[in-house]
Amino acid sequence: MRSSAISKHLGIVLAGGLLASLGATAGAQEAISFSACLAGIQQQARNEDLPPWIVDELIPGLEQQPRVLELDRQQPEFVKTFGQYLSGRVTQTRIDRGRDLFAEHRAFLDTLTRDYGVPGRYLVAFWGLETNFGSYLGATPTLDALATLACDQRRSEFFTSELLTALKLVDRDGLQPDTLKGSWAGAYGHTQFMPSTYARYALDGDGDGRIDLRGSPRDALASGANFLSNLGWQPGTRWGREVKLPEGFDYMQAGLGNPRTVNRWAAMGITRADGRPLPRANLEGAILVPAGAGGPAFLVYRNFHVIMGWNRSEYYAISVGHLADRIGGAGGLRQPPPPDQQALSRDDVKALQLGLEARGFPVGQADGIMGPATRTALSQFQSSAGLVPDGFPDAETRRRLGSK
């Protein structure tokens, strides 16, 4: 080997050794940091009078889960369109399975409706969206996941509280730590409850004297009914409905921030999706057009907001409501979302938000997420530019804003 080649080879070996050493040091620091964090959690658990076996044996044995941190930091490359989101969640297979389970558990679900006011088809719809009716409950050790996120700076306070709550549940309900497994973020059971939700709302639905959200669908369904009732579910009222908007509808009137009574919307020419008149009611609702003027329109009521108390996504809440309707025997949407709408990346949305900000239409934060503030700002810009102000980032709107 020539001297220059020897020198190059030696440099690579030394550099590799240095990098390995640095990696080992970083790994050791991470281990020390996690260990120190657990020591702090031990002290908090001790201050909250958790039993010694949890403080001195269980907590020190918790393990950091690198995959949990990867998933927590992983940003989706694309923001799904409403059509993509809905079609991926309200499938014919899920509708058929939901109908079968609704029939199988009908007597029990009717009891929950009587006691909590929540129709059984909604509970089955939540079950379907959260874990595909229990077919995937998650396999990540729950306490390890919560400890990993509690010891990460991004949302430490929230997950430390959730971990301590989970440890209290281990003590209170006799949960076995080794069998506590769920989502990477610490959600658990058929209806994916976080520990704080479990602590407040979980019930023994099957009457066996214990709460088992993972092993007992009845416990999970009863707990879901209790949760929705406490969030303010209005018995006898649906989540919303698909509607038909009149020609020339002013889309600046759409959005959750613009509620009107059903009677008022009817007076403005809005009908049921099949063209029949809306029922006469002073119930308040808001118009949503999640796929823009070319897609379906929905009139959503108070219970829609209750569903969003479970998950803050409007797409999720519409999907729950629509799946519940389909489980109950309703047909598909009269006006399906356009199939050719483009999914935007987070960077695309951020560029759009920055374009709105630059033109004096504040979005709150340019975070790459199409939230209500961004949609409102987009509607205002579209109105000022002579476009249909439906708050949907179509190609012409993006061109006018100088984004993709």
HELIX and SHEET records of a PDB file:
HELIX    1   1 SER A    3  ASN A   47  1                                  45    
HELIX    2   2 PRO A   52  PRO A   52  1                                   1    
HELIX    3   3 TRP A   53  LEU A   58  3                                   6    
HELIX    4   4 ILE A   59  GLY A   61  5                                   3    
HELIX    5   5 PRO A   66  ARG A   73  1                                   8    
HELIX    6   6 PHE A   82  ARG A   89  1                                   8    
HELIX    7   7 GLN A   92  GLU A  104  1                                  13    
HELIX    8   8 ARG A  106  TYR A  116  1                                  11    
HELIX    9   9 GLY A  120  THR A  131  1                                  12    
HELIX   10  10 THR A  142  ALA A  150  1                                   9    
HELIX   11  11 GLN A  153  ARG A  155  5                                   3    
HELIX   12  12 SER A  156  ASP A  173  1                                  18    
HELIX   13  13 PRO A  177  THR A  179  5                                   3    
HELIX   14  14 PRO A  195  TYR A  201  1                                   7    
HELIX   15  15 PRO A  217  LEU A  231  1                                  15    
HELIX   16  16 TYR A  251  GLN A  253  5                                   3    
HELIX   17  17 VAL A  262  ALA A  267  1                                   6    
HELIX   18  18 ARG A  302  TRP A  310  1                                   9    
HELIX   19  19 GLU A  314  ILE A  327  1                                  14    
HELIX   20  20 ARG A  346  ALA A  358  1                                  13    
HELIX   21  21 PRO A  372  SER A  384  1                                  13    
HELIX   22  22 ALA A  395  ARG A  400  1                                   6    
SHEET    1   A 2 PHE A  78  VAL A  79  0                                        
SHEET    2   A 2 LEU A 344  SER A 345 -1                                        
SHEET    1   B 2 THR A 140  PRO A 141  0                                        
SHEET    2   B 2 LYS A 181  GLY A 182 -1                                        
SHEET    1   C 5 ARG A 260  THR A 261  0                                        
SHEET    2   C 5 GLU A 284  LEU A 288 -1                                        
SHEET    3   C 5 ALA A 297  VAL A 300 -1                                        
SHEET    4   C 5 GLY A 240  LYS A 244 -1                                        
SHEET    5   C 5 THR A 271  ARG A 272 -1                                        
END                                                                             
